[in-house]
């Protein structure tokens, strides 16, 4: 109704008030000469002028929630049921010094470890949800809130809510252990090393997004070389005590807001707002035990295969590639490129594909690769596999095409 009946002048005045030069920035990244870019910017934007009486841009002060609340919302067009648990918004902290940068590293480690625990729940037997995640939301300018969300496929919001609140309380009460921290550090350092190694072939979009955050949120951008140096200097010295004290603060204020959004369907059974609030209170009152440290193997293969030998070698000068025929008959074609400084792509193909199967196996073929991706490997569960590969940038994606 609002979209059908609003006054044209309402949206025009909004544009005049806020789409003005002193609130705008132009970011150009890519293969272009600076003088050419400068001229284009001048030609297109120099004529813009601020309104004679600029409307003052005011930011609203957010008053912390005084008591926990809950709400259930349905919509006929909704396609899934979602649980969202939001902690009270607090003022975000400016990142100005190197110490602030280290503080952000500690926070990122805490988020990563918490999300790994939620992922383990989703991949376990009889999971409470198919997927869940947690992190900071900055929907309100100048403020941030810790938030978790979980998809609900079982129609049992209490099960998902109990699992999420239990993990939050576990993290607040017992924190994380040394092995979890080491895995998180490996992953973080690996990602930074890759970014540093790719500094000469970084996608322009990455720079644009970084400059946007600098303009909108005053996020510093010291450059990848400096950031890589910060990681090497400060990451090894971060302790579980550093992370646990930080994480504990996230969950101190229990005046949360619990939200369920779901399809408006008769067969979808949902609690009332009051019932959902009672579920949240009960979830935070659970008895929690400490997470036990589990020792995981350090290598995927206990016994390495016996290597074969190359039977033939052929060069394709026009394509700049070399093909090797191995002793087992497999053909391997290798082509060096300089598109990326720290990336190797490998594609293995075997004749066959979905056309080799009949109509009765259609669903089996369509979902076979999804099943494989959700499984572990050999004696390793999916969670064990994640831990073994911590710090390694490795991804394998199976697929079944029409003929291979």
N, C-alpha and C positions, 0 to 999 in steps of 0.2 A: 504493500500500500504506500509506503514511503517513496519507493522508486517511481511509482506511477503518478504520484500527486505532489512531489516537491516543486517549489517555485524555481524557475530557471535562475533568477537573481541570487538565490541561496548558494548555488554551486559556483556561480560566476564571482560572487563576492569572496568565497573561500579561495578561489584561484588568485584573485587580485591581492588578498591579504597575505598569502603564504608562499606563492610561487614567484619570488622576487630575488634579485641578484645577491643581496647580502645574506640570503639563506641557501644559496646554490653553490655548487662546485662542478667544474668540468674536469674529468679525468681522462687522459689519453695515454694508452700503453700499446706499444707495438712497433712494427717496422716502418717508422715515419720520421722524417727529419723534424727536429724541434721547431725550426722556423716556419715550416709548412703547417705544422699543427697549431702554432701560435696564431698564424694568419687566419686559419679557418675558424678558430675560436673567436678571434676578434671580429671577423665578418659576421658571424652568426649571433654573438652574444653582447657585443659592445654597446649596441643601441638600447638594450634593456635598461630601464630605470626603475628605481624604487618608488613606491607610491608617495605622494606628497606628505601624507600623514601615515607613517608606518604603524601598523598595529603591533602593540607590544606582545612579544612571545613569552607567555607565562607558563611555568612548569608547576604542576599541582603537587602539593605535599601529600604523601600517602600516609594515612593513619593506620598503624598496625591493627590487625584484627584482634578484638578483645576476647573472643570466644570461638571455639571451633564451629564450623558450619558445613552444610552438605546440601547438594541439589541433584536432582535427577531430571534430565531433559531428553525428550524423545522427538523424533522427526520422521515423517513418512519417507523422506528421501535418504535417510541415513543407511549406510550399507554394513556397518559393524558396530559393535558395542565397545566403548572405550571408557576406562577408568583413569581419572586424573586426580592426583593428590598434590596439593600446592601448599607450601609453607608460607608464612607471612612475608611480604615484600620488605626488604631493608635497603638502605642506601648503598649503592655500589661504591667500591673504593677505587680511586684513581690509580692508574699504573704509571708512575713517574720515575721511580728509582730502580736500580738493579735488584734491590731487596723486594720491591713490589713484583718484579718479574719472577723471582724465586718463589714468592707467595703464590703466584698463579700456577707455577709448576707443581707445587704441593697440591693445590686444588685439582689440577688436571689428573694427578695420580690418584687422588681419592675418588674422583668421578669414574675413572677407568676401572678401578678395582671393584667399586660398587656395581657398575654395569656388568662386569664379568660374573659377579655372583648372581645377578638377575638372569643373565644368559644361561648360566648353569642350571638354574631352576627351570627355564623354558625348555632345555634340552634333556631334562631328566625324565624318569618314568612318571606317568600321571602328572604332567606339569600343571601348575596353577594358572598358567596363561601361555599362549603361543608366542608372545613377545612382550618385552617390557624394557623400559629405559628410564634413565634419570639424569638430571643435569640442571643447570641454572637457566632461568628464563628472564629476559630483560624487556618484556613487553612494555613496561612503563619506563619512560626515559628517566635515567638517574637512579633507578631502583632495580633490584634483582630478587628473584625468589627461587628457592630450590623446589624442583618439581619432578614428579614421577608419573609415568603413564603406562598402562598395561592394556593390551587387547584382551577382550573376554570372549571366548568361544564356547564356554561351557554353560553360559547362562547363570553362573554362580558367582556374583560379584564378591561375596564374602571370601571365597577361596582365593581370588586374586588379591583382594585387599589385605587379607591376613598375611599372604606371602610377602607383599611389598612392605607393609609395616613391620613385619618380623625382621626383614633384612635391614631396614633403617635402624631399628632398635638394637639389632646385633652390632651394627657398625658403630653406633653411638656408645654402647656399653662396653664392648670388647675390642673395637677397632679392627685393624687388619694385621695379618702376621707377616713375618719376614719374607716368606716365599712369595706371597702375593705381591709385595712391594717390589721384589726383584724382577718378577715377570713384567710388571707395569713399567719399571724403569727400562727394561730391555726394549719393550715396544716403543716407548717414547724416544729413546735414543736412536733406535733404528729409523724412525720416521724423520727425525731431525737430520741424521746423516744422509738419508736419501735426498731430502730437500737441499742440503748443502752440495751434494755431489751433482745435483741437477740444476745448480744455480745458473748455468749457461744455457739451459734449455727449458727454463721454467715457463709454463703457460701464462700468457698475458693476463688471462682471467684471474689468476692467483694474485697478481699485483693489483689489479683493479679492485678486487674484494678487500684487500688489505688497506688500500687508500680510502675506500668508502668507510671502513671501520674507523680509520684515523680521523676522517672528517666528521662523522656522526657521533662517535663515542670517545674521541680523543685517545684512541689506542695508539701507543707508540709503534713505530716501525723502524727499528735499529738496523735492519738488514740481516740477511741470512748468515753472513759471516760472523756478526756479533752474536746473533742468537745461538749459533752453533757453539761459539766460545762459552756463552753462558751455560749451556747444557753441560758441556765438558767440565766446567768449573763447579757448578752447584748441584747437578743431579746426583752424583755419587754420594754427597754428604747429607742428602735428605733421609731422615730416619722414619721408622714407623711412629715414633712419638710425635714427630712433626705433623705427619698426615692425620694421625688419630685425634690429636687435639683440634685440628682444623675441622675434620668431619663431625666431631661431637657438637660443634657450634651450629652446624646446619640444622640439627634436629632438636635443638634446645627448646624452641617455642612450639608447643603442641596446638596452638590455635590455628589449625589447618583448615583448608577448604577442600572438601571431597566432591568431585563432580563425576557423574556418569552421563554419557551421551549414548543413545541407543536408537535403533529403529522403532517406529511407532507401529508395532505389530501385536496382535492378540496373543501370539504364542511366545512372545518375549516377556518373561516374568521379571519384573524389576521391583526393588524396594521403594518405599516412600522416602521423602527427604529425611524424615525423622528416623526411619529405620536405617538409612545409610549412615547417618551421624552416629547412631548406636553401634553399627558395625565398625566404624573407624575407632571409636573409643575402645571397643573390645579388642580390636587389632593391636592397639598400642599397649594393651594390658597383658599381652601374652607373656608366658614364661619363655625366656630366650636362653639358649645355650651357645657356647663359644664355638666358632668354626674350627674344626681340626685341620692341622696341616697335613697334606698328603704328598708323599714323595713320588715324583713322576720321572720316568726314564728320560735320559738326556738325548737319546738318539732314536730315530724312527726305525732303523734297521739293525737288528742285533747281529745278523749275518749278512754281509755284503755279497751281491751276486758275482759270479766269476765273469770277468770282462771278456768280450769277444774280440774280433779283429776286423779291420777294414779290408774288403775284398777288391774294391775298385774305387777310383776317384775321377770325377769329371768336372771340368770348369766351364761355366757359362760366362764368357767375357762380357757379352752385351748386357747381361743382367747383373753382373758382378757377384755371382754366387758360385758356390762349390757344392757338388753333390757327392756324397759318399755312399757306397753300397756295402753294408755290413755283412759279416759272415753268415748271419741268420736270414739274410735276404731283405731286411728293412733298408729303405732308402732315406737318407738324411740330407736335406738341402740347407745350407747355412749361408746367410747374407748379412755381412756387417753393415750397420747404419750408424749415423751420428744424430738421429732424431732425439734420442735420450742418452744421457751420460751414465745412467745407472739402472738400466732396464734390459732384460732379456725376455723376449716373447717366444714361446715355443708352441707349435700347433701340431698335434699328432692326428693322423687321419687313417682310418681303416675302411675298406669297402664294405658295404652292407646297408645300414640305414633303415629307416622306418618302412621303406618299400619292400623290405625282405620279410615283413610280417603281415599276417592277415588281419581282417577286420576285428576278429575276436580279441586281438592283442593291442588294439588301438590305445586303450587307457593305460595299459602296461608300458607301452612305448612312450606315451606322453609324460608319464610321471616317474619313469625309471630314474632319470638323472636327478630329479628333485629328491628322490629317496636316497640316492647315493651321496648327494651333497650334505644331507642331514645326518648321515652315519659317521662313524669313526673310521679308523683304519687298522686292520689287523687286530691286535689286542687292545688298541687304544680307543677310549670313548671320545666323542666330539670334544668334551671339555679337556680331556688329557691331551688331545691333539693341539688344541689352542695353546696349552701351556708349553708343550714341547717346541712349538714353532714361535714362541715369544721372541721378539727381536729379529725375526727373519721375515723379510718381505717376500712371501711365497703364496701363490694362489693357483689352485687347480679347478677348472670348471669343465665338467663333462657335458657333452651335448650329443643328440642324435638327430641328424639331418635326414633328408629324403634318401640319399644314396650313400651316406657315410656316417 
